[in-house]
Each structure stands twice: as C-alpha cells, then as structure tokens.
Amino acid sequence: MKYKLSDLAEVGSSKRIYAKEYQASGIPFYRGKEIIAKSEGRKVENSLFISEDRYNSLLKEYSVPKVNDILISAVGTIGKIYLVNKDDVPFYFKDGNLIRIYNYNSKLVDPYYMYYLLKSKCGQNAIKEIEIGSTQKAITIKEFSSIVFDIPSLKEQQGISYIFKCFDDQINSNSKINDNLVA
C-alpha cells in the first residue's frame, strides 16, 4: 500500500543548540558532517559535545535520538542516511542540517526496512525530487514528510531487511578483520 512518510513515523529535527553551549567533553553533538561520516562507515573526528546537564534537560522536554532512529542529511550534501545504533546513544544533533525519523508506526513499517528503502535508488530519487535551492541544496521536513512510498506487508519488510542486514553485518565483520590486519 502507499503511505506518506508521516503516516509511517514522526519526522522532525532537534532543539537548537548554540555554539556557546559546546563543551570539550560530555555528550557528543553531531552536525551534518559527522552524520555523513557515520553513514559512510567512517569514524567521527573532532567531535563537539554538550554538557550532560543540557542533554538531560533536552531529554525531559524534547525527544532525543534513540536506537533505530534514522538521520538524513538535509543541507548541502543531501540524502545521506544513518540508522542510529546502540553504540551511538546518547548523543544530540544539529537542527536544520539533519532530519530525524522516529517513533515508527510498528504496525506499518520496520525501521530497518525504512533505512534500506531510503538508501535505495528509489528512496534517493524521491529525496532528490524534493530538493530546493540552487546555490545550496536543501530538503524541508514538510516536503520530506510528504514523500509517498509503496510499502509491502510488515512480514515482507522484515524478510527484506533481514537479508540486507545480514549483508551489512558481514561487511562490518570483514572491515573489522581488515582493520586488525592493517594495525
């Protein structure tokens, strides 16, 4: 069946964090470039941080990233997709540069399926169609939320995402072996 993205999950961003709030240590704070690095399997370098107190205040008042949330680069380099894993949390992210998909409708969509769908040629083309701007490309939450996808049954989604996840797990395992051989 066809569903708008906003029917499948919540789509939003984050509460603004100002440069004066950056810390030398604490809770990682990711901008677009850090999420792009993570989406490409690279390590984050020169991390920024916010205080644990600031993070805890965000946790009480707003929604913070959780495992299986998806972050999408939304300004400049568009459409890099990152699925939050258990090793990432806690962290916070920059508003405006990243769009977050969270609180999935578990009766309609599997988070892993959504991740692989957005990374697919079909998903990337749908994102490309909503880009705005000529000098610096961007996508808006409103337009992104309105993208329509043809979604198979939950059982089919889980079968498809299981296969892709197995491939990803094997690739990650091979990368770790290669890293150990180089070191």
C-alpha positions as CSV (number, residue, x, y, z in Angstrom):
1,M,0.0,0.0,0.0
2,K,1.0,3.6,-0.5
3,Y,1.8,5.7,2.6
4,K,3.2,9.2,3.2
5,L,6.3,9.1,5.3
6,S,4.5,11.0,8.0
7,D,2.0,8.1,8.2
8,L,4.8,5.7,8.9
9,A,6.7,7.6,11.5
10,E,7.3,11.0,13.0
11,V,9.6,13.3,11.1
12,G,11.3,16.3,12.7
13,S,14.6,17.8,13.7
14,S,16.1,18.9,17.1
15,K,16.0,21.7,19.5
16,R,18.6,24.4,18.6
17,I,21.9,24.2,20.4
18,Y,24.0,27.3,20.3
19,A,27.8,27.4,19.7
20,K,28.3,28.9,23.2
21,E,26.9,25.6,24.6
22,Y,29.6,23.5,23.1
23,Q,31.9,21.7,25.6
24,A,35.3,20.0,25.4
25,S,33.7,16.8,26.7
26,G,30.3,15.4,27.6
27,I,27.5,14.1,25.3
28,P,28.5,14.0,21.6
29,F,26.9,16.7,19.4
30,Y,26.7,15.8,15.7
31,R,26.3,18.1,12.8
32,G,25.7,17.1,9.2
33,K,29.4,16.2,8.6
34,E,29.6,13.8,11.5
35,I,26.4,12.0,10.5
36,I,27.6,11.8,6.9
37,A,30.9,10.3,8.2
38,K,28.9,7.8,10.2
39,S,26.6,7.0,7.3
40,E,29.7,6.2,5.2
41,G,31.2,4.0,8.0
42,R,33.9,6.5,8.8
43,K,34.9,7.5,12.4
44,V,33.9,10.9,13.7
45,E,36.8,13.2,14.2
46,N,37.0,16.5,16.1
47,S,33.7,15.8,17.9
48,L,31.8,18.6,19.6
49,F,30.0,18.0,22.9
50,I,27.2,19.4,25.1
51,S,27.1,19.1,28.8
52,E,25.3,16.2,30.5
53,D,23.0,18.8,32.2
54,R,22.0,20.3,28.9
55,Y,21.4,16.8,27.4
56,N,19.3,15.8,30.5
57,S,17.2,19.0,30.1
58,L,16.6,18.1,26.4
59,L,15.7,14.6,27.5
60,K,13.0,15.9,29.8
61,E,11.5,18.4,27.4
62,Y,12.1,17.1,23.9
63,S,12.7,13.8,22.1
64,V,16.3,12.8,21.8
65,P,17.7,10.3,19.3
66,K,17.2,6.6,20.1
67,V,18.3,3.3,18.7
68,N,16.8,2.7,15.2
69,D,16.0,6.4,14.6
70,I,17.1,7.5,11.2
71,L,19.0,10.7,10.5
72,I,19.1,12.2,7.0
73,S,21.5,15.0,5.9
74,A,19.2,17.8,4.7
75,V,21.5,20.7,3.7
76,G,24.4,20.7,1.2
77,T,25.1,17.0,0.9
78,I,21.6,15.7,0.7
79,G,20.2,12.3,1.4
80,K,23.0,10.6,3.4
81,I,21.1,8.1,5.6
82,Y,22.2,6.9,9.1
83,L,20.5,4.4,11.3
84,V,21.2,5.1,15.0
85,N,22.7,2.0,16.7
86,K,23.2,1.1,20.4
87,D,26.8,2.3,20.4
88,D,25.8,5.8,19.4
89,V,23.5,6.8,22.2
90,P,23.4,9.1,24.0
91,F,24.1,12.0,21.5
92,Y,22.3,15.0,20.2
93,F,22.3,16.7,16.8
94,K,22.2,20.0,14.9
95,D,18.8,21.3,13.9
96,G,18.2,22.3,10.3
97,N,21.1,20.3,8.9
98,L,19.6,16.9,9.8
99,I,16.1,15.4,9.6
100,R,15.1,12.6,12.0
101,I,12.7,9.8,11.5
102,Y,11.5,8.3,14.8
103,N,8.5,6.8,16.7
104,Y,7.7,4.4,13.9
105,N,4.2,3.0,13.4
106,S,5.2,-0.5,14.3
107,K,2.0,-1.9,12.6
108,L,3.0,-0.5,9.2
109,V,6.8,-0.2,9.0
110,D,10.0,-1.9,10.1
111,P,12.8,0.6,11.0
112,Y,15.4,-1.4,9.1
113,Y,13.2,-1.6,6.0
114,M,12.8,2.2,6.1
115,Y,16.5,2.6,6.4
116,Y,17.2,0.4,3.4
117,L,14.4,2.0,1.4
118,L,15.7,5.5,1.9
119,K,19.2,4.3,0.9
120,S,17.9,2.6,-2.2
121,K,17.8,4.2,-5.6
122,C,14.0,4.6,-5.2
123,G,14.4,6.4,-1.9
124,Q,17.3,8.6,-3.1
125,N,15.3,9.6,-6.2
126,A,12.3,10.5,-4.0
127,I,14.6,12.7,-1.9
128,K,16.2,14.3,-5.0
129,E,12.8,15.2,-6.3
130,I,12.0,17.4,-3.2
131,E,15.4,19.3,-3.2
132,I,15.1,23.1,-3.2
133,G,17.7,25.8,-3.7
134,S,20.2,26.5,-6.5
135,T,23.3,27.5,-4.7
136,Q,23.0,25.2,-1.7
137,K,20.5,22.4,-2.0
138,A,18.3,21.5,0.9
139,I,15.2,19.5,1.8
140,T,12.5,20.6,4.2
141,I,10.8,18.5,6.9
142,K,7.4,19.3,5.4
143,E,8.3,18.1,1.9
144,F,10.2,15.1,3.2
145,S,7.2,14.1,5.4
146,S,5.0,14.1,2.3
147,I,7.1,11.6,0.2
148,V,4.8,8.7,-0.7
149,F,6.2,5.1,-0.7
150,D,4.7,1.8,-1.8
151,I,5.2,-0.3,1.4
152,P,4.8,-4.1,1.4
153,S,3.4,-6.0,4.3
154,L,5.3,-5.9,7.6
155,K,6.3,-9.6,7.2
156,E,7.8,-8.9,3.7
157,Q,9.6,-5.8,5.0
158,Q,11.2,-7.8,7.8
159,G,12.3,-10.5,5.4
160,I,13.8,-8.0,3.0
161,S,15.5,-6.0,5.8
162,Y,16.9,-9.3,7.3
163,I,18.7,-10.1,4.1
164,F,20.2,-6.7,3.8
165,K,21.1,-6.6,7.5
166,C,23.0,-9.9,7.1
167,F,25.0,-8.4,4.2
168,D,25.8,-5.3,6.3
169,D,26.8,-7.5,9.3
170,Q,29.2,-9.5,7.1
171,I,30.7,-6.3,5.6
172,N,31.2,-4.8,9.0
173,S,32.8,-8.0,10.2
174,N,35.2,-8.1,7.2
175,S,36.0,-4.4,7.8
176,K,37.0,-5.1,11.4
177,I,39.2,-8.0,10.3
178,N,40.8,-5.8,7.7
179,D,41.4,-3.1,10.3
180,N,43.1,-5.6,12.6
181,L,45.3,-6.9,9.8
182,V,46.4,-3.3,8.9
183,A,47.1,-2.4,12.6
